[in-house]
């Protein structure tokens, strides 16, 4: 893009020409369509200065020698690339000093010590060549997981000289070394204001340079069209939160962290018994979701319900180890009695208890068997104690009376640090077999036996001892039965009966 002067020229044989930024720090003047020296007798000449004065030629001069009809002049000196430059110049018919034609005003010396004369007082023109764009607000964003740095900038300065063919060049050198060692690492389209580049080494500080590169210029860093930023990648990782959640037979370790894009990383979870120093071998927990910001692991290795465990989460990356704070957890469940079944009239002089246990850990669980009369509301009497880790237990209560109905309770306990803790209770009713024989004959007064007579067995007294005899009754003969003149409230509890496989019957209480 060329810039031409805005005012008219008096000399008819010259024109105003144009100026371009031909290279970094350089401005070139071009004019064409000039008369040649052979036909005109004089060479069209241009003079360049930094002020509207005829007395000096700060930027030099040029004339169309050897019958040329065009001139090109890279002005003397080095110009600002960022700032606009104002150039004063004029054109004239000119010759060397020994030519006597015309009215010579003043001899003029350019900075090459060439001597010209200006013929007549020509009009001095001025032109302002705009500055070039340059990068501003350059910032660097280190990205440790991709081992890259993202550079971002905006375009500042005058953009009238820019074109889509221009570029932003990115250079880098190691901090502490000479800037001359900078190497170009990227070329970015002019209309793009960011660039992401790989980093050779972590924890090394680098200087990044972004410079404007005009199309046609020799490639390189332009000092007044550049921006610099210094950064390095220092790997880090922070666990936002580490916690535990107690389950019945396990502990769930949870952790949170900031987002990162590397899905190939795995977390390591360590555990140890609280109060000890030796960590277990770690368990690897892969990170499968690139968008994940949390993780969890279920630990099932707790061997005693009384124990607390410590956990830590570790991430190994970039040759470093990042550890979380320690979290403490224990299971919420306890070993306990799960169900109880008591025999009801199955055995003579004995009641059999069977209970299932839910064994949570390896520690022993203590079970206490207690008994009382059904409906007595009295205190329980402990009749048996056993400890172990089995899933099923049995106990035969041989100290029972026929015709009595009992209520049994099994209580489970765990012992933690010398303290016994009740974990569960199970209650059921039971009784043993009560046997007896009713014998006799029914006869008329004449002594003749009567066939098919029904005999009713009735309670002789109304006290508790008499009533308890009717809690457990069975008949064996065909057609036999029982009638109990008791209701449930009076009996104090449901009445259970056991029938034999031989057509025996049981009459429920009324």
GIRAMO-V769919 format. One record per residue. N is the residue number from 1. SS is DSSP state (alpha for helix, beta for strand, coil for the rest). OMEGA is omega as a letter, one per 20 degrees, with the letter a starting at -180 (NA if undefined). D_FIRST is the distance of its C-alpha to the first C-alpha in Angstrom with 2 decimals. Layout:
BEGIN
n=N ss=SS omega=OMEGA d_first=D_FIRST
n=N ss=SS omega=OMEGA d_first=D_FIRST
END
This chain:
BEGIN
n=1 ss=coil omega=a d_first=0.00
n=2 ss=coil omega=r d_first=3.80
n=3 ss=beta omega=a d_first=6.83
n=4 ss=coil omega=r d_first=10.11
n=5 ss=coil omega=a d_first=13.65
n=6 ss=coil omega=a d_first=15.65
n=7 ss=coil omega=a d_first=19.05
n=8 ss=coil omega=r d_first=20.70
n=9 ss=coil omega=a d_first=21.68
n=10 ss=coil omega=a d_first=25.40
n=11 ss=coil omega=a d_first=25.45
n=12 ss=coil omega=a d_first=25.24
n=13 ss=coil omega=r d_first=24.50
n=14 ss=coil omega=r d_first=21.12
n=15 ss=coil omega=a d_first=17.75
n=16 ss=coil omega=r d_first=15.23
n=17 ss=coil omega=a d_first=12.45
n=18 ss=beta omega=a d_first=9.00
n=19 ss=beta omega=r d_first=8.15
n=20 ss=beta omega=r d_first=6.27
n=21 ss=beta omega=a d_first=8.33
n=22 ss=beta omega=r d_first=9.92
n=23 ss=beta omega=r d_first=12.83
n=24 ss=coil omega=r d_first=14.82
n=25 ss=coil omega=a d_first=15.89
n=26 ss=beta omega=r d_first=14.09
n=27 ss=beta omega=a d_first=11.66
n=28 ss=beta omega=r d_first=11.38
n=29 ss=beta omega=r d_first=11.75
n=30 ss=beta omega=r d_first=11.70
n=31 ss=beta omega=a d_first=13.94
n=32 ss=coil omega=a d_first=15.85
n=33 ss=coil omega=a d_first=18.81
n=34 ss=coil omega=r d_first=21.00
n=35 ss=coil omega=a d_first=24.83
n=36 ss=coil omega=a d_first=26.45
n=37 ss=alpha omega=a d_first=28.89
n=38 ss=alpha omega=a d_first=31.85
n=39 ss=alpha omega=a d_first=31.76
n=40 ss=alpha omega=a d_first=30.86
n=41 ss=coil omega=r d_first=32.73
n=42 ss=coil omega=r d_first=30.14
n=43 ss=beta omega=r d_first=26.85
n=44 ss=beta omega=a d_first=23.90
n=45 ss=beta omega=r d_first=22.97
n=46 ss=beta omega=a d_first=20.36
n=47 ss=beta omega=a d_first=21.47
n=48 ss=beta omega=a d_first=19.64
n=49 ss=beta omega=r d_first=21.39
n=50 ss=coil omega=r d_first=21.34
n=51 ss=coil omega=a d_first=23.46
n=52 ss=coil omega=a d_first=24.32
n=53 ss=coil omega=r d_first=27.03
n=54 ss=coil omega=a d_first=27.81
n=55 ss=coil omega=r d_first=30.06
n=56 ss=coil omega=r d_first=27.80
n=57 ss=beta omega=a d_first=24.77
n=58 ss=coil omega=a d_first=23.64
n=59 ss=coil omega=r d_first=20.45
n=60 ss=beta omega=a d_first=22.04
n=61 ss=beta omega=r d_first=21.72
n=62 ss=beta omega=r d_first=21.12
n=63 ss=beta omega=a d_first=22.88
n=64 ss=coil omega=a d_first=22.87
n=65 ss=coil omega=r d_first=26.00
n=66 ss=coil omega=r d_first=28.05
n=67 ss=coil omega=r d_first=27.28
n=68 ss=coil omega=r d_first=23.57
n=69 ss=coil omega=r d_first=21.52
n=70 ss=coil omega=r d_first=18.17
n=71 ss=beta omega=r d_first=17.37
n=72 ss=beta omega=a d_first=15.15
n=73 ss=beta omega=r d_first=15.92
n=74 ss=beta omega=a d_first=15.29
n=75 ss=coil omega=r d_first=16.65
n=76 ss=coil omega=r d_first=20.00
n=77 ss=coil omega=r d_first=20.63
n=78 ss=coil omega=a d_first=19.28
n=79 ss=coil omega=r d_first=17.03
n=80 ss=coil omega=r d_first=17.18
n=81 ss=coil omega=a d_first=14.77
n=82 ss=coil omega=a d_first=16.09
n=83 ss=coil omega=r d_first=16.43
n=84 ss=coil omega=a d_first=14.34
n=85 ss=beta omega=r d_first=14.87
n=86 ss=beta omega=a d_first=16.00
n=87 ss=beta omega=r d_first=16.17
n=88 ss=beta omega=a d_first=18.77
n=89 ss=beta omega=r d_first=18.93
n=90 ss=beta omega=r d_first=20.81
n=91 ss=beta omega=a d_first=21.60
n=92 ss=beta omega=r d_first=25.15
n=93 ss=beta omega=a d_first=27.56
n=94 ss=beta omega=r d_first=28.84
n=95 ss=coil omega=r d_first=31.52
n=96 ss=coil omega=a d_first=33.51
n=97 ss=coil omega=a d_first=36.17
n=98 ss=coil omega=r d_first=39.09
n=99 ss=coil omega=a d_first=37.88
n=100 ss=coil omega=a d_first=39.79
n=101 ss=coil omega=r d_first=38.16
n=102 ss=coil omega=a d_first=36.84
n=103 ss=coil omega=a d_first=37.14
n=104 ss=beta omega=a d_first=35.85
n=105 ss=beta omega=a d_first=34.95
n=106 ss=beta omega=r d_first=34.41
n=107 ss=beta omega=a d_first=33.74
n=108 ss=beta omega=r d_first=30.50
n=109 ss=beta omega=r d_first=30.18
n=110 ss=beta omega=a d_first=27.02
n=111 ss=coil omega=r d_first=27.27
n=112 ss=coil omega=r d_first=28.21
n=113 ss=coil omega=r d_first=31.14
n=114 ss=coil omega=a d_first=30.08
n=115 ss=beta omega=r d_first=31.62
n=116 ss=beta omega=r d_first=30.13
n=117 ss=beta omega=r d_first=31.36
n=118 ss=beta omega=a d_first=29.47
n=119 ss=beta omega=a d_first=31.03
n=120 ss=coil omega=r d_first=31.66
n=121 ss=coil omega=r d_first=30.01
n=122 ss=coil omega=r d_first=26.38
n=123 ss=coil omega=r d_first=24.30
n=124 ss=coil omega=r d_first=22.30
n=125 ss=beta omega=r d_first=18.84
n=126 ss=beta omega=r d_first=17.00
n=127 ss=beta omega=r d_first=13.50
n=128 ss=beta omega=r d_first=12.86
n=129 ss=beta omega=a d_first=10.04
n=130 ss=coil omega=r d_first=10.48
n=131 ss=coil omega=a d_first=12.25
n=132 ss=coil omega=r d_first=11.83
n=133 ss=coil omega=r d_first=14.19
n=134 ss=beta omega=a d_first=17.55
n=135 ss=beta omega=r d_first=20.80
n=136 ss=beta omega=r d_first=23.54
n=137 ss=beta omega=r d_first=27.20
n=138 ss=beta omega=r d_first=27.60
n=139 ss=beta omega=a d_first=31.05
n=140 ss=beta omega=r d_first=33.19
n=141 ss=beta omega=r d_first=35.91
n=142 ss=beta omega=r d_first=38.46
n=143 ss=beta omega=a d_first=40.15
n=144 ss=coil omega=a d_first=43.36
n=145 ss=coil omega=r d_first=44.60
n=146 ss=coil omega=a d_first=41.58
n=147 ss=coil omega=a d_first=41.06
n=148 ss=beta omega=r d_first=37.40
n=149 ss=beta omega=r d_first=35.13
n=150 ss=beta omega=r d_first=32.69
n=151 ss=beta omega=a d_first=29.67
n=152 ss=beta omega=r d_first=28.00
n=153 ss=beta omega=r d_first=25.19
n=154 ss=beta omega=a d_first=22.86
n=155 ss=beta omega=r d_first=19.21
n=156 ss=beta omega=r d_first=18.97
n=157 ss=coil omega=a d_first=16.58
n=158 ss=coil omega=a d_first=13.32
n=159 ss=coil omega=a d_first=11.64
n=160 ss=coil omega=r d_first=8.58
n=161 ss=coil omega=a d_first=6.50
n=162 ss=coil omega=r d_first=8.87
n=163 ss=coil omega=a d_first=9.49
n=164 ss=coil omega=r d_first=12.94
n=165 ss=coil omega=a d_first=12.73
n=166 ss=coil omega=a d_first=12.79
n=167 ss=beta omega=r d_first=16.39
n=168 ss=beta omega=r d_first=18.97
n=169 ss=beta omega=a d_first=21.33
n=170 ss=beta omega=r d_first=24.95
n=171 ss=beta omega=r d_first=27.25
n=172 ss=beta omega=r d_first=30.92
n=173 ss=beta omega=a d_first=33.67
n=174 ss=beta omega=r d_first=37.25
n=175 ss=coil omega=a d_first=38.09
n=176 ss=coil omega=r d_first=39.89
n=177 ss=coil omega=a d_first=38.11
n=178 ss=coil omega=r d_first=35.41
n=179 ss=alpha omega=r d_first=31.84
n=180 ss=alpha omega=r d_first=31.08
n=181 ss=alpha omega=a d_first=33.08
n=182 ss=coil omega=r d_first=30.56
n=183 ss=beta omega=r d_first=29.82
n=184 ss=beta omega=a d_first=27.03
n=185 ss=beta omega=r d_first=28.77
n=186 ss=beta omega=r d_first=26.13
n=187 ss=beta omega=a d_first=22.56
n=188 ss=beta omega=r d_first=21.66
n=189 ss=beta omega=a d_first=19.13
n=190 ss=coil omega=a d_first=16.54
n=191 ss=coil omega=r d_first=18.28
n=192 ss=coil omega=a d_first=21.64
n=193 ss=coil omega=r d_first=23.08
n=194 ss=beta omega=a d_first=26.27
n=195 ss=beta omega=r d_first=27.80
n=196 ss=beta omega=a d_first=31.47
n=197 ss=beta omega=r d_first=32.54
n=198 ss=beta omega=a d_first=35.98
n=199 ss=coil omega=a d_first=37.81
n=200 ss=coil omega=a d_first=39.65
n=201 ss=coil omega=r d_first=42.55
n=202 ss=coil omega=r d_first=44.08
n=203 ss=coil omega=r d_first=45.00
n=204 ss=coil omega=a d_first=42.55
n=205 ss=coil omega=a d_first=39.97
n=206 ss=beta omega=r d_first=36.40
n=207 ss=beta omega=r d_first=33.26
n=208 ss=beta omega=a d_first=30.19
n=209 ss=beta omega=r d_first=26.65
n=210 ss=beta omega=a d_first=23.53
n=211 ss=beta omega=r d_first=20.24
n=212 ss=beta omega=r d_first=16.54
n=213 ss=beta omega=r d_first=15.16
n=214 ss=coil omega=r d_first=11.45
n=215 ss=coil omega=r d_first=11.23
n=216 ss=coil omega=r d_first=11.97
n=217 ss=coil omega=r d_first=13.58
n=218 ss=coil omega=a d_first=17.31
n=219 ss=coil omega=r d_first=19.20
n=220 ss=coil omega=r d_first=21.05
n=221 ss=coil omega=r d_first=21.80
n=222 ss=coil omega=a d_first=19.60
n=223 ss=alpha omega=a d_first=22.19
n=224 ss=alpha omega=r d_first=20.39
n=225 ss=alpha omega=a d_first=18.50
n=226 ss=beta omega=r d_first=21.75
n=227 ss=beta omega=a d_first=24.80
n=228 ss=beta omega=r d_first=28.27
n=229 ss=beta omega=a d_first=31.40
n=230 ss=beta omega=r d_first=34.82
n=231 ss=beta omega=r d_first=37.25
n=232 ss=coil omega=r d_first=40.07
n=233 ss=coil omega=r d_first=42.16
n=234 ss=coil omega=a d_first=45.71
n=235 ss=coil omega=r d_first=47.72
n=236 ss=coil omega=r d_first=49.86
n=237 ss=coil omega=a d_first=51.86
n=238 ss=coil omega=r d_first=53.91
n=239 ss=beta omega=a d_first=56.72
n=240 ss=beta omega=a d_first=56.62
n=241 ss=beta omega=r d_first=60.24
n=242 ss=beta omega=a d_first=63.10
n=243 ss=beta omega=r d_first=66.30
n=244 ss=beta omega=r d_first=69.36
n=245 ss=beta omega=a d_first=71.09
n=246 ss=beta omega=r d_first=74.81
n=247 ss=coil omega=a d_first=76.15
n=248 ss=coil omega=a d_first=79.81
n=249 ss=coil omega=a d_first=79.68
n=250 ss=coil omega=r d_first=76.21
n=251 ss=beta omega=r d_first=73.51
n=252 ss=beta omega=r d_first=69.94
n=253 ss=beta omega=a d_first=67.33
n=254 ss=beta omega=r d_first=64.06
n=255 ss=beta omega=r d_first=60.81
n=256 ss=beta omega=a d_first=57.42
n=257 ss=beta omega=r d_first=54.09
n=258 ss=coil omega=a d_first=50.39
n=259 ss=coil omega=r d_first=48.32
n=260 ss=coil omega=a d_first=46.86
n=261 ss=coil omega=a d_first=45.54
n=262 ss=coil omega=a d_first=47.73
n=263 ss=coil omega=a d_first=50.57
n=264 ss=coil omega=a d_first=52.17
n=265 ss=coil omega=r d_first=53.58
n=266 ss=beta omega=r d_first=57.32
n=267 ss=beta omega=r d_first=59.32
n=268 ss=beta omega=a d_first=62.60
n=269 ss=beta omega=r d_first=65.52
n=270 ss=beta omega=r d_first=68.30
n=271 ss=beta omega=r d_first=71.71
n=272 ss=beta omega=r d_first=74.79
n=273 ss=beta omega=a d_first=78.00
n=274 ss=coil omega=a d_first=77.61
n=275 ss=coil omega=r d_first=79.13
n=276 ss=coil omega=a d_first=78.49
n=277 ss=coil omega=a d_first=75.85
n=278 ss=coil omega=r d_first=75.25
n=279 ss=coil omega=r d_first=72.44
n=280 ss=coil omega=r d_first=72.92
n=281 ss=coil omega=a d_first=70.85
n=282 ss=coil omega=r d_first=67.67
n=283 ss=beta omega=a d_first=67.04
n=284 ss=beta omega=r d_first=63.57
n=285 ss=beta omega=a d_first=61.95
n=286 ss=beta omega=r d_first=58.85
n=287 ss=coil omega=a d_first=55.83
n=288 ss=coil omega=a d_first=55.16
n=289 ss=coil omega=a d_first=52.91
n=290 ss=coil omega=a d_first=49.40
n=291 ss=coil omega=a d_first=49.43
n=292 ss=coil omega=r d_first=52.83
n=293 ss=coil omega=r d_first=53.32
n=294 ss=beta omega=r d_first=57.10
n=295 ss=beta omega=r d_first=59.80
n=296 ss=beta omega=a d_first=63.58
n=297 ss=beta omega=r d_first=66.46
n=298 ss=beta omega=a d_first=70.15
n=299 ss=beta omega=a d_first=72.58
n=300 ss=coil omega=a d_first=76.07
n=301 ss=coil omega=r d_first=77.64
n=302 ss=coil omega=a d_first=79.58
n=303 ss=coil omega=a d_first=83.21
n=304 ss=coil omega=a d_first=84.94
n=305 ss=coil omega=a d_first=84.52
n=306 ss=coil omega=a d_first=85.12
n=307 ss=coil omega=r d_first=82.21
n=308 ss=coil omega=a d_first=78.80
n=309 ss=beta omega=r d_first=75.86
n=310 ss=beta omega=a d_first=72.68
n=311 ss=beta omega=r d_first=69.36
n=312 ss=beta omega=r d_first=65.95
n=313 ss=beta omega=a d_first=62.76
n=314 ss=beta omega=r d_first=60.65
n=315 ss=beta omega=r d_first=57.19
n=316 ss=beta omega=a d_first=56.38
n=317 ss=beta omega=r d_first=52.72
n=318 ss=coil omega=a d_first=50.47
n=319 ss=coil omega=a d_first=53.64
n=320 ss=beta omega=r d_first=54.89
n=321 ss=beta omega=r d_first=57.62
n=322 ss=beta omega=a d_first=57.09
n=323 ss=beta omega=r d_first=60.36
n=324 ss=coil omega=r d_first=61.19
n=325 ss=coil omega=a d_first=63.83
n=326 ss=coil omega=r d_first=67.36
n=327 ss=beta omega=a d_first=68.76
n=328 ss=beta omega=r d_first=72.51
n=329 ss=beta omega=r d_first=74.19
n=330 ss=coil omega=a d_first=77.50
n=331 ss=coil omega=a d_first=78.82
n=332 ss=coil omega=a d_first=80.16
n=333 ss=coil omega=r d_first=83.00
n=334 ss=coil omega=r d_first=86.47
n=335 ss=coil omega=a d_first=89.17
n=336 ss=beta omega=r d_first=91.69
n=337 ss=beta omega=a d_first=94.43
n=338 ss=beta omega=a d_first=92.96
n=339 ss=beta omega=a d_first=96.06
n=340 ss=beta omega=r d_first=99.87
n=341 ss=beta omega=a d_first=102.58
n=342 ss=beta omega=a d_first=106.28
n=343 ss=coil omega=a d_first=109.16
n=344 ss=beta omega=r d_first=111.41
n=345 ss=beta omega=a d_first=114.95
n=346 ss=beta omega=a d_first=114.03
n=347 ss=beta omega=r d_first=116.01
n=348 ss=beta omega=r d_first=119.50
n=349 ss=coil omega=a d_first=119.60
n=350 ss=coil omega=r d_first=115.87
n=351 ss=beta omega=a d_first=112.50
n=352 ss=beta omega=r d_first=109.45
n=353 ss=beta omega=r d_first=106.02
n=354 ss=beta omega=r d_first=102.81
n=355 ss=beta omega=r d_first=99.36
n=356 ss=beta omega=a d_first=95.87
n=357 ss=beta omega=r d_first=93.47
n=358 ss=beta omega=a d_first=89.72
n=359 ss=coil omega=a d_first=89.11
n=360 ss=coil omega=a d_first=85.67
n=361 ss=coil omega=a d_first=85.74
n=362 ss=coil omega=a d_first=88.00
n=363 ss=coil omega=a d_first=90.04
n=364 ss=coil omega=r d_first=93.57
n=365 ss=beta omega=a d_first=94.27
n=366 ss=beta omega=a d_first=97.67
n=367 ss=beta omega=r d_first=99.51
n=368 ss=beta omega=r d_first=102.51
n=369 ss=beta omega=r d_first=104.92
n=370 ss=beta omega=a d_first=106.89
n=371 ss=beta omega=r d_first=109.56
n=372 ss=beta omega=r d_first=111.49
n=373 ss=beta omega=a d_first=113.73
n=374 ss=coil omega=r d_first=111.91
n=375 ss=coil omega=a d_first=111.76
n=376 ss=coil omega=a d_first=113.26
n=377 ss=coil omega=a d_first=110.28
n=378 ss=coil omega=a d_first=111.60
n=379 ss=coil omega=r d_first=109.98
n=380 ss=coil omega=r d_first=108.68
n=381 ss=beta omega=r d_first=110.48
n=382 ss=beta omega=a d_first=108.53
n=383 ss=beta omega=a d_first=110.22
n=384 ss=beta omega=r d_first=107.79
n=385 ss=beta omega=r d_first=104.72
n=386 ss=beta omega=r d_first=102.54
n=387 ss=beta omega=r d_first=99.22
n=388 ss=beta omega=a d_first=96.82
n=389 ss=coil omega=a d_first=93.61
n=390 ss=coil omega=r d_first=95.09
n=391 ss=coil omega=r d_first=93.86
n=392 ss=beta omega=r d_first=97.40
n=393 ss=beta omega=r d_first=100.64
n=394 ss=beta omega=r d_first=104.24
n=395 ss=beta omega=r d_first=107.24
n=396 ss=beta omega=r d_first=110.84
n=397 ss=beta omega=a d_first=112.64
n=398 ss=coil omega=a d_first=116.28
n=399 ss=coil omega=a d_first=117.61
n=400 ss=coil omega=r d_first=117.82
n=401 ss=coil omega=r d_first=120.74
n=402 ss=coil omega=r d_first=121.52
n=403 ss=coil omega=r d_first=120.97
n=404 ss=coil omega=a d_first=118.42
n=405 ss=coil omega=a d_first=114.83
n=406 ss=beta omega=r d_first=112.25
n=407 ss=beta omega=a d_first=108.73
n=408 ss=beta omega=r d_first=106.60
n=409 ss=beta omega=r d_first=103.39
n=410 ss=beta omega=r d_first=101.12
n=411 ss=beta omega=r d_first=98.78
n=412 ss=beta omega=a d_first=95.98
n=413 ss=beta omega=r d_first=94.92
n=414 ss=beta omega=a d_first=92.37
n=415 ss=beta omega=r d_first=92.77
n=416 ss=beta omega=r d_first=89.74
n=417 ss=coil omega=r d_first=90.31
n=418 ss=coil omega=r d_first=93.99
n=419 ss=beta omega=r d_first=93.45
n=420 ss=beta omega=a d_first=94.78
n=421 ss=beta omega=r d_first=92.75
n=422 ss=beta omega=a d_first=93.98
n=423 ss=beta omega=a d_first=91.45
n=424 ss=beta omega=r d_first=93.30
n=425 ss=beta omega=r d_first=96.70
n=426 ss=beta omega=a d_first=98.28
n=427 ss=beta omega=r d_first=101.61
n=428 ss=beta omega=a d_first=103.99
n=429 ss=beta omega=r d_first=107.71
n=430 ss=beta omega=r d_first=110.36
n=431 ss=beta omega=r d_first=114.05
n=432 ss=beta omega=r d_first=116.51
n=433 ss=beta omega=r d_first=119.18
n=434 ss=coil omega=a d_first=122.41
n=435 ss=coil omega=r d_first=125.38
n=436 ss=coil omega=a d_first=128.96
n=437 ss=coil omega=r d_first=131.73
n=438 ss=coil omega=a d_first=133.48
n=439 ss=coil omega=r d_first=136.82
n=440 ss=coil omega=r d_first=139.94
n=441 ss=coil omega=r d_first=141.71
n=442 ss=coil omega=a d_first=142.22
n=443 ss=beta omega=r d_first=145.72
n=444 ss=coil omega=r d_first=147.91
n=445 ss=coil omega=r d_first=150.87
n=446 ss=coil omega=a d_first=152.88
n=447 ss=coil omega=r d_first=150.76
n=448 ss=coil omega=a d_first=148.98
n=449 ss=beta omega=a d_first=145.34
n=450 ss=coil omega=a d_first=142.78
n=451 ss=coil omega=r d_first=139.94
n=452 ss=coil omega=a d_first=136.35
n=453 ss=coil omega=r d_first=136.56
n=454 ss=coil omega=a d_first=133.27
n=455 ss=coil omega=r d_first=133.42
n=456 ss=coil omega=r d_first=131.04
n=457 ss=coil omega=a d_first=130.10
n=458 ss=coil omega=r d_first=129.52
n=459 ss=coil omega=a d_first=128.41
n=460 ss=coil omega=a d_first=131.50
n=461 ss=coil omega=a d_first=129.96
n=462 ss=coil omega=r d_first=126.96
n=463 ss=coil omega=a d_first=125.59
n=464 ss=alpha omega=a d_first=122.40
n=465 ss=alpha omega=r d_first=124.24
n=466 ss=alpha omega=a d_first=125.83
n=467 ss=alpha omega=a d_first=122.62
n=468 ss=alpha omega=r d_first=120.71
n=469 ss=coil omega=a d_first=123.05
n=470 ss=coil omega=r d_first=121.62
n=471 ss=coil omega=a d_first=117.98
n=472 ss=coil omega=a d_first=118.41
n=473 ss=coil omega=r d_first=120.87
n=474 ss=coil omega=r d_first=121.15
n=475 ss=coil omega=a d_first=123.77
n=476 ss=coil omega=a d_first=124.44
n=477 ss=coil omega=a d_first=127.11
n=478 ss=coil omega=r d_first=126.33
n=479 ss=coil omega=a d_first=126.41
n=480 ss=coil omega=r d_first=126.24
n=481 ss=coil omega=a d_first=124.17
n=482 ss=coil omega=r d_first=123.60
n=483 ss=coil omega=a d_first=123.69
n=484 ss=coil omega=a d_first=122.33
n=485 ss=coil omega=a d_first=123.13
n=486 ss=coil omega=r d_first=120.02
n=487 ss=coil omega=a d_first=116.81
n=488 ss=alpha omega=a d_first=113.48
n=489 ss=alpha omega=a d_first=113.66
n=490 ss=alpha omega=a d_first=117.16
n=491 ss=alpha omega=r d_first=116.29
n=492 ss=coil omega=a d_first=113.31
n=493 ss=coil omega=r d_first=111.01
n=494 ss=coil omega=r d_first=110.54
n=495 ss=coil omega=a d_first=113.37
n=496 ss=coil omega=r d_first=112.38
n=497 ss=coil omega=r d_first=114.70
n=498 ss=coil omega=r d_first=114.84
n=499 ss=coil omega=r d_first=116.44
n=500 ss=coil omega=r d_first=117.98
n=501 ss=coil omega=a d_first=117.25
n=502 ss=coil omega=r d_first=120.79
n=503 ss=coil omega=r d_first=120.57
n=504 ss=coil omega=a d_first=120.63
n=505 ss=coil omega=r d_first=119.56
n=506 ss=coil omega=a d_first=118.19
n=507 ss=coil omega=a d_first=118.90
n=508 ss=coil omega=r d_first=116.15
n=509 ss=coil omega=r d_first=117.23
n=510 ss=coil omega=NA d_first=118.01
END
